[in-house]
């Protein structure tokens, strides 16, 4: 917006006369700044914005225990196919692994319950709050050079 000199909204016959039928709903004309005859003029502007830390407490995110219940439901209904993960470096969730190991007889029901209870107590909300949700800082800088002589004018700008 530092390079904009003026903005005009044309909603009359003049707009249609200049731009044709495509301008029947109106035209927005943006006029940019132009260099002026005279000495070199340097313009600099800077803004800093701070945003508050987001509050995710109202998102109603699922707890670890709820995710484990969901995984069990998916597994019990047969929507999980472990064969697609064979030989892959990335796999399925630890809770699905426990269910699969229980079905294959690799762990007992007692071990399954203990490990499931351990998983259901995990939460990374503290890590998310401390490491990902921070106060935001945004900076904008604008620099322009303008000037000209009797036969030329210039403006160079960047943001």
N, C-alpha and C positions, 0 to 999 in steps of 0.2 A: 504494500500500500504506500510505501514511501515514494514510489515512482509515479503515482497517480496524481494528476493535477486536478481533474474533475470528472464526475460521473453524471451523465445526463440520461434521463428516461424520456424517450419520445413515444407518445401514444396518439399521434394525430396523423393527418393526411400527409404531412411533410415526411414522416418516416416511410410511408408507403411509396411516396414519390421518389425517394432516394434509393430505397432497398427493395422495392417491388412487393409482390403479394406475400412473400415470406415474412414481411414486417407488419402484417395485419394486426397482430396482437401487441405490437409495440417493439421498440428497439432500445437496448441499453448501449450507450456510447461512452466508452472509457477513453479519456484523453490523458496521455502520459506527459510528464514534464519534458521540456526541451531546454537545451543549453541556451544561455543568454550571452550576448556580447559583453566582454569585459574580462577582468582578471580571473585567474583560476580560482574556483570556489570549491572548498573541500567541506563535505558534510558528513558527520558521523553521529549515529544514534545507537543506543544500546538499551535493552530491556531485560530484566530478570524476573521470572515468575516462579513462585513457590506454590506447589499444590499439596494438599493435606494427604496424609497416609490413608489409603483406602480402608474402609471398614467392611470386612467380609463376614462379619458375624450374622448378618441377615440373609446370607446365601443359602442357609439350610443344607449345608454339605453333609453327605453321608459320613457317619463315623466308621471306624474300622470294623466294628461289630456288624454294622448294617451292610457293609460291602461283603463281609464273610457270609452273611445270610443270603445275599443276592447270588454270590458265587455258588453256594450250595443249591439254591433253587435252579440255577442254570444247569448245574451238573446233574441234579436229580431228574430234570426234564429231558435230558439227553441233548441239550443244545451245545455241549462242549465236546469237541473231537480232539483228543490229545495227539492223534497221528499227524496232524498238520504241523506240529512243532518238532517232530523228530529230526534231529540233525541241524536245527536252527539255533543260532547263538542267543536269540531272544525267545522267551517262552511265555507261559501263562503265569497267572498270579500264584503266590505261595499257597493261598488257600485252596486253589484248584489242584495244586500239586499234592497237598495233604489228602484231599478227597480221592485222588487217583491212587496214591500210595496205600490208602486204607482199603480201597476196592481190590487192589492187587495183593493184599495181605502182607505188605512190607512193614506196616505199623499196626499196632493193636488199637482197639477203640479207646483205651485209656490213654495211650500216647497221643492219638488224634485229638482227644479232648484237651489234654495239657497243651499241646502245640497250638491248637485253635484258640484257647484262652490267651496264650501268649501273644498271638497275632492280633486278637481283638483289642488288646490294650495299647497297641501302637498308635501314635498320632504324630503327624508332622506339622500340625498347625502352628506350633511354636517356631519351628524353623522357617516356615513360610512367612510368618509375621515378622520375624527378626531379619531375615535375609532377602526376601523378595518385595515386601511391602514397605517401601520407604517414602519419605517425603520427597516429592518430585521437584527437580530444579530444571527450568528451561530458560535458555538465554537466546536472544535474538540480537544480531549485530548488523548494522547497515552502514555502508560507506559509499559515498558518491563523489565524483569529480566532474565539474562542469565549467564551462567558459566558452570563449569564442572570440573571433575577430570580426572585421567588417564583412568578410566573405564566407565565414564558416562559423558553426556553433556545434558544441558537443556536450554530451553527458554520458558518463560511464558510471555504472552503479552495480553493487553486489550486496547480497544479503546472506 
